[in-house]
Amino acid sequence: MNIERDETELGNTLNPKSEMRRLKAAIALALIYSSVLVLHLSTWGIYVVIGLFSLMTVHAVRLLAPTSKKAQILELNQVELPMISLLVAAKNEEAVIANLVHGLCQIDYDPNRLEIWVIDDNSSDRTPAILERLQQKYQQLKVFKRGKDAKGGKSGALNQVLPLTKGEIIGVFDADAQVPDNVLRSLLPLFQKPQIGAVQLRKAIANAADNFWTKGQAAEMALDIFFQDRRNQVGGIGELRGNGQFVRRSALISCGGWNEQTITDDLDLTIRLHLDGWDIGCLIHPAVNEEGVINLKQLWHQRNRWAEGGYQRYLDYGSLIITNRMGWSKTFDLVVFLLIQYVLPTAMIPDLIGAIALHKRPLLTPILTLATILSTIGMAAGVRQSYRSSLFSTLVQTLRGAVYMLHWIPVMVSVTLRMAIRPKQLKWVKTIHQGLGDNLGLEDLDNELKTGH
């Protein structure tokens, strides 16, 4: 499988918002470096570290405490089914789009209450021709074609088609998604809670068996959904992950739709939903499968984009987060994971510099140790929960996943430094997929239409 990268520029010049982000990123980086060095030079630095360690330990214990939660499956004849719209933004997806449409049209749900929209974002391959054939086969399928001058990337495509949709719940999938047929029956019970504004499906890696990198991503996804679920249960925040996200229409409209001036629309929408008073749930079973990147170079590019988008949201909404618009429980949870995911990897550099210069031990070792233990236990529990692995298999996957996760440290060091030095032109970066398993092409579709199968 050969995965290439295609970049569509959304802006030719740097805008004031980009420059403001660069300024905020520079201030944040300076604060991190200077704060760590001050801790090294002060007599009370160790007490600050102990205080942070204690607060994070309290949250870690809450997250890892045993819980019990039974999965719910909705009986479709028991309630009035809501209208659901499934959206896919597709640009040059000839290798996978037919399989996705076929899968979406096989979902166990009343076809009169389900519509499927594929936004052809000015594709230059066979995607338009394949979609034309698919429309002949599937009455549920609607295709919206974007012109050459369309802007906003994936967010722009979703925003453009949103007024045409009828769904009370809007689902978004990537073109390489493999969707189980019982997904909506499993999903709808979560939306029966009025405070739930969105739900994220667990993401699984379809090509996990390929190599070390894809196996690492599989463990990473299990770790992610484990903590999403636990954070929800202790009053923290759930997060959207793009592929397999479902958003209540009223919540989406209230938040202003998808942000076309951000790199990661899902992470940006996550913060805006919570700031607007909504909760985000998660669904562990069933999962949506997607293709994982297959080498370090591809992983580096992808994770740099994810890290920048994740960090960007704190720069954009930091003042609203600090003023506790989300409530204390969510704010505390968000701050703890901000420290673990973004601040700690960056702070390791000045901590190491200070330790070498002053001939001392690194100050942040207790916090780093706690973060490592929390991540390792979470990954083991997540692998066991997501894949129902044996104890031996769980151990192997966890050890391999822990080594794989070390890539996050250089990624964050690189991203925070670059964002502080120069603002980046906003680009929509997509992965072109080659497809997994049997791919339905034009000839296959023509044969199916002729035979009626």
Beta strands, then each sheet from edge to edge (+ up, - down):
strand 1: 4-9
strand 2: 84-90
strand 3: 114-120
strand 4: 141-145
strand 5: 169-173
strand 6: 196-205
strand 7: 245-248
strand 8: 279-290
strand 9: 427-432
sheet 1: 1+ 9-
sheet 2: 4+ 3+ 2+ 5+ 7- 6+ 8+
end
